[in-house]
Amino acid sequence: MFDEKPILEVKHLSKLYGIGCDYCLDHPENRERNYCPRCRTIHAVSDVSFELYEGEILGIVGESGSGKSTLVQCMYFDQDSSSGDMVMHIGENSGKNVFTLSSQKKNSIRNQLFGMVYQNPYRGLKMKFSAYANVSEKLIAAGSRHVQRMLARSDELLDIVHIEAFRRKDTPKHFSGGMQQRVQIAKALSNNPPVLLLDEVTTGLDLSVQANVLDLIKIIQHELKVSMIVVSHDLAVVRMLAERTLVMLDGRVVEAGLTDQILEDPTHQYTQQLVYSLI
């Protein structure tokens, strides 16, 4: 698979909270973790590069504050990157750095080529609208106007994520956390996006519910052939899902490779701590 051309490339992506200065920009070793003591800039994401291939699940693992969620939020245009490129080899803007496109074109990419599942369902769902309406919202954003087709598509996706028919007119605020995440997944898949971004989708769920959500993600990968980026602080989650993994610490990728290789022979001290915590 990895001999093929990637469908997405991220190149030297950085996200700063602050203006940066020569002291921290030219000499990263001067930072206190990801913080510059002189200009007080936080380097939330620092010079991250990777590729994503068709049908692949790429894991991004790291502790809270490592920059992994900020990274996918930049990719989904929830936040503006400070520097770097993201090149997609699909769609009408294939080969272009999509960070430089107009807001209108970014919205088109966001609605048609990406699906996003947030850690907090309140970010991804309208809690006072029905499950049907939440899935349809994404379809409407991409230009759909045919009500019966939207309902049929919503039923198809809510079947996939196992939301019972008698609950589909209910609002997500009355759903369990696991059901809310499954509705988010259905919404994210509504326009058949080739890339799905999942940010800590099992955090806060009971273990049995976590297992159901993880099984659903694997089924979606195999049946729909969607490429995914799975962000987690839990290496056990990434071990179950991802063929390749990036390990992030203080905004940087400190280790990258095949997930099995990282688990069997971690080289960075932080990765070793993560792996040994599983034993």
N, C-alpha and C positions, 0 to 999 in steps of 0.2 A: 504493500500500500504506500509506503513512504518513498518509493521511487517515482510516484506520480507527482504531477504539479499540485501544489496546495491550492485550496479554494480561498484561503485567507492568509495573509502575512502581516504580522505586526513587527515594525522595525523601530528600535530605539525609542520606544514610547516612554515619556516622562510626564509626571504630574506634580507640580510644585504648589504648595500653599505659601506664598510669599514671592519675593522678586528674585531671590538668589543673589549670590555675590561671587567674586573670584575665589574667595577662600573656600567655599563649599562646591562651586560648580567645577572649577579646574582641579580641585584636590579633594575627591570624595573621602579620602582617609581622614580629613579634618572634621568630618561630621561626627556628632555624638549620636550613634545609631543612624537615624534618618533626619536628624535635626542639626541645623547650623547654629552654633552659639553666638556667631557674630551678627548675622542678618535675621536670625530667628525663622528662617525658612524651613518648612517641613517638606522633605522629599518623599512624598507618599508613594510614588512609583518612579523608579530610576533606571532608565536605559534598558527597558525590557523588550526582548525580541523573541518571536517564535512563529511557527507555522501551524496551520490546522488543515487536515486532509479530509477528503470526502468520506463520510461514514465513521469518522474517528471520534472517540471521546478522549479529550485532553483534560487531565486533572491539573488544578492549581491548588497547592496546599500551603498552609502557613498559619501562624498564630494570629490572633486579633491584632490589627494594626500593621500587618505585614505588607499591605497594599493590594492584596488580591481582589477585594471587592471594588476598590477604586479603579483597578485595571479594567474590569469588565464594564463598569459604569462609563468609563471613557469610550470603550468600544461601542457601547449602545447609545452614545451621545447624551447620556444623562449629565456628564461633566465634560468640559473642554480639556483636552490634553494640552500640556505646556509645550511639548515638542514631540517629534516622531511621526511616523507614517502608519497607516493601515491600508493595505492594498487588497481588494477583493478581486478574485478571478472568476467572478460570476456576475450576471446582470449587465445593465447597459453602461455602467461605469467601470467595467472590468479593466484592471491595470492601472487605475487612477488611485491617488492617495485620497481616500474618502474624507479625511479630516479637513481637506481644503475645499470641499464642495459647499454649495449653498445650503441654507437651512431647509429649503424645500426638498432638495435631493437627499439630504440626510434623513429627513422624515420618511421619504419614500423607501430608503434602504432599511430604516428602522421598522417600518410597517410590513415590508415584503420579504426582506432577506434575513432578518433577525427575529427570534423570539426570545423573550426575557422572563425568567422566573426569579423573583426576589425572595430573599430570606424572610422579609416581613410581608405577608400577603396584602397588608393594607397599602403597600406601595404599588402592587400590581393589579389590584382588583377595586372595583367600585362596590363598597360593602352594602350599599342600599339598593343596588340593582340586582336582578336575578342572575343566576348562573348563565341562562340563555343570553341575557343582555350583555354580560361581560365578554362572552366569546364573540358576540356580534359586534361589539365595539371595535375590536381589532379589524374585523372584516370591513366595517364602515370606513375606518381610517384609511384602508387600502383602496377605497372607491366602490365597494359593493353597495347596491341599493335594493336588491331583490329580496324581499322579506322571506318568502318561502325557501329560497336557496340558503339564506343565512340560517334559518331554523333547521333545515336539513343538515347543514354543515355542523351546526352546534350539536345536534343530536349525535351525529357521527363521532365527534370528538369526545363528547361527554360519555358516550359508550366506551370509548377507548380507555378513558381514565376512571371508569367504573363509578360514575355518579348516577344513581338510580333515577329513572324517569320521573318519579313522583316528587323528587327534590329539585328539579331543574328550574322551577319557577320561584324557588325560595332564594333568599338573599344570602350571600356568603357570610354575613355577620352571624348567622344562625348555624353555620357549619363548624365542624371540628377543624383543628389546625391541619390535619392530614387532608381533609376534604378541600379546604381552601387551597392548599398547594396543588391538588389535582385539578381544580378549576383553573388555577394559574397556568398549569401546563397545557390544558386544553386551549386556553386563550392564546398562549404563545404559539401553538401549532396551527392556529386557524387559517393562516395564509400559506401553509406548506413551506415555511422558511427552511432554507438549507442549513442554517446555523442556529443552534439553540444555546443560550447562555443561562446557566443555573447557578445561582449564588446562595450557597449555604441552605439548600432546600430542605434538609432534614434537621436542621438545628431546632431544638426545643420540642421535637416530636418524641412520643414514646417509641421504644425500641421496635415494637411490632409494627407501628405505623411507619417508622423509618424504613423497615425492610420492605413494606408494600410499595413505598414511593421509589425505592431503589430498583425493585423488580420492574416497576412500570417504566423507569428510564431505560433499562436494558431492553425491554420489549419494544419501546419506541425506536431505539437505535436499530434493532434487527429488522423490524417490520417497515419502518418509514425511511431508513437510511439517512437519518439526520445527523449532521456533525454537531458535536456538543463540546462546550467548555464547562467543566464542573468545578466550581470553587468550593473548597471546604477547609476547615481547620482540622478535620479528622482524616488521618491517613488511611484508616480502615475503610472509609467511604470511597476514597480515591482508589484504593487497592481493588475494591469490588468492581468499579466502573471503568477505569481509565487504562488505555494501552500505554500512554506516555504521561509523564508527570513533570511539572515545574514546581520546585520548592522555593517559596519566597520568604525573605526575612528583611525587615527594614526597607521595604520598597524594591529590593533587588532579587533577581533570580540567583540563588546560591548553588542550585544543582538542577540538572535537567537530564532526562533520559527515559528509557523504557521503565515502566512502573516496576516490573519484576526485578530488573537490575538494581534499581534504587533500593528496593526492599532487601535484596540479598547482599548488596555490597555498597552501602551509603558511604560517600566520601567526605561530605561536609559534616562538621561537628553537630550543627543544628539538625540535619537530616538523621544523623545517627541517634540523636535524642528522641526524635519522632518515632523512628523504627523500633528502638528499644522499649518505648512506651507501649508498643503493641504486644510485646512478648510477655 
